[in-house]
Amino acid sequence: MTALPSPASYGEAVSWQPERPRFKPLRLLLSWALTAASLWVAAAILPGVDIVGTGGAFLVAAVVAVLNALLPPLLAALRLPFMLALGFLLILVANAFVLKLASDVLENTFAVDNFGWALLAALLVAAVSVVLEVIFGTNDDDTYTLRVVQRIARRQGGAERTDVPGIIYLEIDGLALPVLRRAMRDGNASNMARWLAEDTHGLTEWETDLSSQTGASQAGILLGSNDDIPAFRWVDKESGMLTACSAPDDCAQIERDRATGIGLLVDGGASRGNLLSGEAEEVILTVSRMEAEKHANPGYRAFFANGFNVTRALVLFGWEVLLEWTAALRAIRRDVHPRGHRGGIYPFMRGAMCVIVRDLIVYGVLTDMMRGRPAVYATFSSYDEVAHHSGLERADTLEALRKLDQQFGRIDRARRYAPRPYEIVVLSDHGQTQGATFKQRNGYGLDELVERSLEHGTVKEVAGGDEQDSMVGLAVGEATGKEQSKSSKKDVSDQQVVVLGSGNLGLISLMEEPRRLTLEELDERHPRLIPTLRAHPHIGWLLVRSSERGPVALGSAGAHYLAEGTVEGEDPLAMFSANAPRHLLRTDGFPHVADIMVGSFYDPDLEEGCAFEELISFHGGLGGPQTQPFILYPVVLPRPDGAIVGAERVHGVLAGWRQSLQGSEPTEALASR
């Protein structure tokens, strides 16, 4: 990690002196030359663009640089609704306008026939610049970026210099500790590996709850409670409504029900790219506060103030889509298994998560740092997105992780310019486990298996899908003012049986009663259902409640009575962690637990299970690395005592670190956590 001018321990007095980003003349000249070269290439390729001579390219580059330094910042400063969509559109138009204006100013040197050619030229210049920056090694120079961000931070009311440290929590969605360790070893997470090698950070594991997915984990981490979140989506049998952790209304309700004033980001924190806000003061791309996307949101201003960011993001977005198409064809040609569906809209979702959303969040974090915010929590979902469709450690999945690690290096290097010292904590909310899906293995889904095992009634399957599909679509909809349908919160009260998939966790709700049915009632009304599910080779356990003996986990050859702590026959939870009975017992006590909770099988030799939705790398239940997330933390902070089990415990650890750095007194609720 970048060395900072501060003592090794915050137990000593410190006097923080931030540095100023200084232009490097040679870098400036090289950047000028690369821009000139990019313009010359664009003119050589596009018939509607012309530059007279090499000297003309340098002159045009200088004029374009001046215009870009003036126009995009003015547009970014406008307080406009739907800033995410309007900002991209305005800056893209501004980039083309700058080239057209330059052609008018330099009419004997530079000619652009019309606005359309100017727009194509802007995109091509960006594409060539990206390539040249990589070749000449200038793509890691954030001098100009940081100067722009600092200027914007000051105008937004940047904080005065202080010695009190801030803390930045960077979440890598879906990355398991074993995968991170191998990535560090193999050079796919070089910045994080360096932090460990230089002894600035330590690494520890924590264990997820039964619902090993972002909604439950972030509720626990950010709010201190994930009670009654049995899965990514679930049915309230009493009301007949479906709740999903990706729907803005549902996330807002989840937060309202669990916000008690101890959120991780209270007192001036910022939420970037999360499902829940953690009671933050400012948010961007936060599902529970998605209404903020409709209003003038200053969180995007730093990104749009540099006009090159928009064209660069669009170029890299297109490149990411091409990478996905190429990787998908290569997997087919090599007959790679397991292999998931990678067509349709998914390549564009991948491009959005891996480039545009990622960069918007990084700029949000940089702005927060330059404003001196005391705490920032940012979620990066690109690894999780790619892993769901490509596989846990396939080449393109690890490439997404490598690019994230590069962004963490940017954030690390920016700390020295902030008005306060910052510590960086990197963590994950869960891991992922790999395997062919239930439907791929059997030719039918869990819903079909349930339907043919009923004595009467039909089954309604609610299609699954990864979290980011919903999150990106919702963000785009809110950002453009498009009204969201209520399909994400479906009324299923008219259905007879509802089957949901949450990774390798299935939920079966029989809508015959507005309450949970007991094991005895299930056996009486549908005598074939439980035996069929227990006997299936790709189902590992069922969680049901017996009216006689309480919650019980049933397997093909045994039962584990959770309240009693006794096992009859073979323990169906033996293949899982030692805390598996504890997790199931806790979930059984939730008001909205399904009649039957279904866990897939797990093979510890192959480290594979199977999802009840069409994702070949999954999370949501038990088994394998999906339950093994990590925390990479600065060694100046106290090492957590004992095992960290459950997301609520992670909240206590992270909030305790913030308290130790900033000296605030814990609330009674936090102290008891």
N, C-alpha and C positions, 0 to 999 in steps of 0.2 A: 504494500500500500504506500502511496505517496507520503514521504516523510513530511511532517508538519512541525512548525516551530512552536512546539508545546512540550511540556514534560511528559514522561511516560505514564504518569499517574495523575488523575484529577484530584487526588488527595492533597497535592501541593498547590500553592498559589500559581496562577498562570496569568500571563498578560498577552492576550491574543492580538497579533498584528497581521491583518490580512495583506496579501500581496496584491499588486495591480497587474493585470494581464498586459504585457508589453508587446508591441509589434516587433517582429524580427525582420529587419530589412531584407535579408536574403529570401526569407519565406515569402515576403510581400512581392518581391520581384518574380519569384518562381510562380506564385499564384497568378500574377499578371500575365506571365508568359503562357501558362496553361490555359487561361481564359482566352487569350489571343489565338492559341492553337485550336481550341474548341470552336471558336467562331470561324476560323479559316476552314476547318473540316466541314462545318455545317454549310458554309457557302459553297464548298466544292461539291457537296452532295445534293443540295436543294437547288433546283433551277430558278426558284423565285427569290434567291438571296445571292448577293454578289459583294465581294470585297476586293478592292484594288490594292494588290501587293501585300507583302508581309508587314510593312510598316503600317499599312492601313488597318490590319488586324489588331495591332497593338493600340492604335489610336481609338478604334471602336471599343476595344476592351476597357480602355480608360474611361471613355464616356459612359459606357454601360455601367461600370462600377460606381461612378458618381450618381447616376440616375437611380440605381438600385439602392444606394445608401439613403436616398431621399424619399422615394415614392412608397415602397412597401411599408416602412415604419409609420408613415402617415395613415395608410389604409388600416394597418393593424391597430392603430390607436382609436379608430372609430368604435363607438359603443353600439354594436349592432346585435339584433337578435339572431339566433341560429348561427352563431359565429363559426362553428366548426365547418359547416357547409359553405356559408358565404365567404369565409376567409379563404378557403381553397379556390373558390371561383374568382374572387376579386384579385388575389395575388397572381393567379395564373394569367388572368387578363392583363394585369399590370406588367408582368414579365414580357408578354408579347408587345404591349404598348411601349415599353422601354426600348425594345429593339426597333420598333417602327419610328419612335421619336428620334433615336440615334441615327436612323437612316435619313430623316429629314434634316437633322443638324449637320450630318456629314454626307451630304448628297453627292459629292464628287468622289467619295471614298467608299461609301457603304450604301447599298440599295436593297430594300425589301419591297417586293411588288405590292403586297397587301397584308392585311391583318392575319389571314390564314397562314401565309408563309412565315410570318413573324412568330405565330404560336408554335408551328412545327420547328422552327429554328431554336426557340427557347428550350423545347424538350430535347432536341438533338444536342444542343450545347451542354445541357445538363448531363446527358448520357456520356458524351465524350469526356467531360470534366471529371465525372466519377471514375472512369477508367484511368485517366491520366493521373489523378490524385493517388490512386492505388499504386500505380507504377512508380511514381516519384516520391511516394511516402509522405504526402502532405495531408492525407485524410484524417490524421489524428491531431491536427493543429486546430484547437478551439479558441484561438486568441480573439478572432473577430466575433465569434459566437458569444463568448463570455462578455466582451465589451458591450454588445447589444443587450444581452440579458441584464447586465448590471445597470445599464441606462434605464431600461424598462422597470427594473426593480425599484430604482430610486423614484421614478415617477409614480409608482404604485404605492409609495409609502414604505420604502425599504427601512429595515431596522437599523438602529445605531449599533456601532461595534460593541460587542459584549464578550466577556470571558466565559459566560455560562454556555456549556456545550449544547448543541442540538443533536438530534438523533434521526437517522434516515433508515427506514425499514424497507428493504427491497425484496419483494416476494417473487420467486420464480414458480409460477403455477405448475404443479404436477411433477416436479423433479424430486426423485427419491435420493436418499443419501448414497446407496451403493452406486447409482448411476453417476452422481456427482463425483464420487471418488475416482471412478474409472475415467471420467472426462478430464479431471485434473491430471491424472497420470498420462493420458494420451494427448494432452495439449489442446483440448476443446474447452477448457475453462482456465486459461493461463493466468488471468488476473487474480482469480480467487485462489489458485494454487500458489501464486507468489505471496499472497497475504499469509497463507499458512506457513510457507517456507521461511518467511521473514519474521515469523512469530508475532505478527501484529494481531492475528486472529486465532481463535480456537473453533473446533467443529464438534457439534454434538447432535445426537438424534432425538427425535421425539416421536411419540406414537399417536396416531389419529384415533378418533372415536369410530364407532361402527360406520357412521355415514362419512366415509373418507372422501369428501368432495368439498368444493370451494364454499358453497353456501353454509354448511355446518362449520367448517373450519374458520372461515372469516367471521362468522357470528361469534365464535368463541374467542378468537384472537383479538378482534377489533372492539367487541362490545363486552366481552367477559362472560357471555352466556350463549350456549347453543342448545339450550333445553328445548325439547319438542320439535326438533328438526330431524325427522327420521330418515330422510333421503333428499335427493336433489329436487324431487317432486313427490307430492303425496296428496291423498284425498281426505278431506274433512267429511266424514260420513254423515255427520249431523246436518251440515248445510248442503252437502252434495257438490261442493266446489273443489276444484283442483288447484293446488298451490305449487308454484315453481320458483326456484331460487334465481331464475333469470328474468322474471317479470318485474318491471319497475314497481307496480302497485304492491306486489307481494313482498319484494325486498324492502320497500318502505314500511310495510306492516311488520315484517320481521324485526326491523330496526326499532320501530316504535315500541313493540312489545318487550324489547330487551335492553333498551337504552336506559341506564340508571344514573348517568352522570360520571361513570368511570371509564368511558370509552378511551381507547388508546390515544386518540387524537384530540381530546378536549383541550381547552385553553390554547387555541391558536394553531392547531395542527392542520395538515392538508392531506386530502385523500385523492389519489391519482390512479384511475383504472381499476377500482375495486367494485365488488358487489355491494358492499356496505361501507358507510362513511366513517365509522368509528367515532361519531359525534364531532367530525372535523368542522373547522370554520370555513374552509374553501374546498371545492371539489371540481374535478373534471372527469368525465367518463366514469362516473360512479352510479351504478344502477339504482340504488335506493334514493338517490337525489337526481334522477334523470331530468327532472323539470329544469334544473340549472342549465341544461344544454339549450333550452329555448330562449334564454335571456342573454344579455351581453355578458359573456364570461371572460374576464381578463386573463384566465389561466392559459389561453392559447396565444396571447399577444406576442410572446417572445419567439414562438415558432414562426408566426406569420411576418414578423418584422424583418426577417431575412428572406428576401424573395426567392433566393436559390433553394430554400428548403422545400418549397412546394413542388417545383419541377424535379428536384432530386428525388423526393418521395414518390412522385408518380412514375419516374423512370425505374426506381428500385422496386416499386410495386409490380410493374410489368415484368421485370426480371424475375421476381419471386414467383409469379404465375408461370413463367416459362420453366423455371426450375421444377415446379411441382408437376407440370405436364411431362417433363423429361423424366423425372424420378418415377412417376406412375408408369410410363411406358417401359422403363428399364426394369421395374419390378415384375411387370407382365412378361417381358422377354426372358427374364431369368427364372420365372416361375417361383417367385419368392412367396413363402407362406409363414405365418398367416398374412393375408393381403386383404385390405379393406377397400370399400368404394371410395374413389378419389375424383370422381367427375362432378358434373353439374356446377353448382356455385362454389363448391369447396375451394378450388384453387384461388378464387378471388377473396374468399374469407382468409385463406392463409396469407395472401399478399397483404391484406389489410392489417392482420394481427402482427405479422413479422416485420412490417415496415412502418405503415402510417400510424397505427395506434401506438406502437413502441416508441416512435420518435416524438409523438405528441406528449407522451408520458415523460420521456427523458427531459424534454424542454420544460415541462411543468416542474419537475424536480429541480432542475438547474435554477429556475426562477425562484422557487421556494428557498433554495439555499442562499441566493443573492439577496433575498428579502429577509433572511435570518429567521425563518420559521422554526419554532422549537422542535417540531416533530413532523415527519412526512412518512406516509405509507403508500408505496406504489406497487401495483401488481403487474407483472409482465407475463402474458399468457401465450407467447409464441411457441415456446417449447411444448406446452401442453397441447396446443392446437395441432402441431405437426405430428407429435407422438401418437395422438388418437388415430390418425389415418395412416401414418407411415410405419409406426412401430417404435418401441421403446428406445432403441439405440441404433437405429438405421442412420445411414450417412447424412441424409437431409435433416433428420431430427437433431443430430449432434451439431450440424451446421447452424441451426437456429439457436442452440445453446451457446455456441461460440460467438455468434453475433451479439447475444445478450451480454456475455461476459465482456465484450469490447465496450458496450455502453456503460457497464459498471466501472470500467476503467476511466471513461470520460467523467463520470460523476465523482470518482475518487480524485482525479486530478483537479477538478473544480473546487474542491474543499478549501484549498489554500487561498482562494480569492473571496470567500464568503465572509460576512461581517462577524461570524462567530465560528469557533471550531465545531466540527461535526464528526460524529462516529457513525460508521455504516454497519448495519446488521443485515445480512442476507439470509433469507429463510424460504422454506416452501410450505405450502398448505396441506400437501399430501404428495404421494408418489403416484406411480402407475404400475400396473401389472399387465403382462402381454398374454395373448392367446387368441386363437380363432373364436369367433362368437358362437353363442349357443345355437343360433340358426344355421351358421356355416357347418357346425358339427353334425346337426341333426336333420337339416332340411325343413325344420318348422321352428316357430318361436315359442317362447314360454306361454304366450297367450293361447296359442293353438293347443298346447299340451293341457292347459287348464280347461279349455272349453270341452275337449273330448273326455275329460275326467269328471265333468259335472253330471248330475242327474237331470238337471234342467237348466235353462238359461243360456244366454249368449254372453260373450266376452267382448269388452271394449278395450283395445290396446291403445295406449297413448304413446305415440312415437317418441323415441328418445332423441339423442343427438348431443354433441358436445356443447359445453357451456358457451363457448365463444360464438357459435353460430347465432345464438339468441342475442348475446351481448352486443355484437357488432351491428346486427340488424336493428336492434332497438336504438343504439346510439345514432346510427345514420337516420333512422326515422325521426327521432327527437330533434336531431340537428337540422333536419330539413323541414320541420314543422308538420310532417306526415302523421296523421292520427293513427295511433296503434290500436289494432283490434283487440278485443278481449279474449281472443282464442287462447292466449297463454294462461288464462284463468278460466278453464272450461267448466261449465255446469254439467256434471255427470250424474245428477240426481235421477235422471231417467234411465240410466244404465243398470243392468243386472249384476255384472261383475266387471271390475276395472283392474287391469294388469298394467303395472308401470315397470320400467327398467331404469335403474340408476347405476350404470356400470354393471358390476357383477352382483348387485343387490336388486332383487325383484320384490315388488309389493303387490299382493293380491288382496283386493277389497271386495267382499260380497255385499252388495248394497241392499240386501234383504232387511237389514236392521240398521238403525241410525247409531249403532254402537258396535264395538268389537265382538265378534263371535268367538265363543270358546272352542277348544279342541273337541269337546264332547258334542257341541252343536254342529260343528263342521262334519264330524263323523256320522252324525245322525242324518243330516240333510244331504250330504254328498259323500257317501261312504267310500267312493273310489278316489277321491281327490288327494287326500293326504298320503295314502299308500302309493299312489302313482308318482307323486312328487318325491317321496322318500326313496323310491326304488330307482329313480333316474340316475344314470351314471355321471351326468354333468351337473347334478345338484348335490351340494355338500351338506347343507343343513337347512332346516326350517325352524323359524321361531314362532311358536304359538303359545296361547295361554290356556292351561287346563283349569277348569273350575275346582278340581280336587287338589292338584299339586302345584298350581301356579305356573310361572313361565317355564317353558321347556324347549330345548333345542333338540330336534329330532333328526336322526340320520338313517341311513339304510339299515344299519345293524345295531342301533343303540339310541339312547336318549340321555341328555344331560339336563337334570332338573336344577335350574339356575338358582332359585331361592334356597333350596336345600343343600346345594353343592354336592349332589350325589350323581353317579353315573351308572346306568344300567346297560350292559352290553358294551359295544364299542363307542367310545366318546366321539361324537361327530365333530367336535371342536379341537380334536387332538392335533390336526394339521396346521392350526393357526397359532397365534401368539398366546402366551400364558394369560394375557388380559382379555382374551376373547369372551369368556363367560361374563366378565364384568361389563364389557361393552354391550353384550346382548341383554343383560339384566337391566341396564340403564335404559336402553331403547325400549324395552318392554313396558316401562313405566310411563312412556310418553302418551299423552292423550290422543295423538294422531297416528300412533303406530298402526300398521295395516293388520288385517285379520291374520294374514300369513306373510311373514318376511322370509324371503328365499335367498340363500347364499349359494353361489356357484361352488363347484368342486375346486380344489387347489392341489396341484402336483408340485411338491417341493423340489423334486429332482429337476424338472424342467422349468420350475418357477412360472407356471402358467395356470390360468383359470379361464373363465369365459364370461363375456358380458352378455346381458340380456337385451342389449341394444347393439347397433351395428358399428361398434368401435373395436378395433383389434388391440388397442392398448387402452386400458380403462382404469377406473377407480370408482369408489362408492361403497364397497363392502370390505371384506376381509381377505387376506391371503396375498403374500408376496410383498414386493417393495411399495405397493400403493399405501401401505400403512407405516412407511418408514421415511417421513420427511426429515428435514435437517434444520439446524440453526448455525450459521457461521457468524461468530460474534467477536467483537474486539476484546483482547485479553485484559484491557484496563477495566472491563466490567466484571462483576463477580460471576464466577462459574455457577450455573444452576446446581442446586443440591438435589441429588437423587435422580431417579428416572422422571422424565417429563411425559406424562400420559394424559392425553386429551387436550383439545384446543383451549379450553378455559385455563388450564395450567400454563399454557404458552402465554396467554394474556398476562397472567401474573408475573411471569419472567420478564416480558418486554416492558410492561408498565413499571416494574421494579427498576429496570435499567434506566428508564427515562427519569424516574424519581431520583436515582443515585447521581445522575448527571446534573439534574436541574434543581434538586433540593426541595421539590414540592412535597408537602405532607400527604400521605395516602389517605383516601377516604376510608371510612369504616368498612365499606363493602370490599374495597380493594385489599385492605389489610387482612381481611378474613379469607381471601381467596387462597 
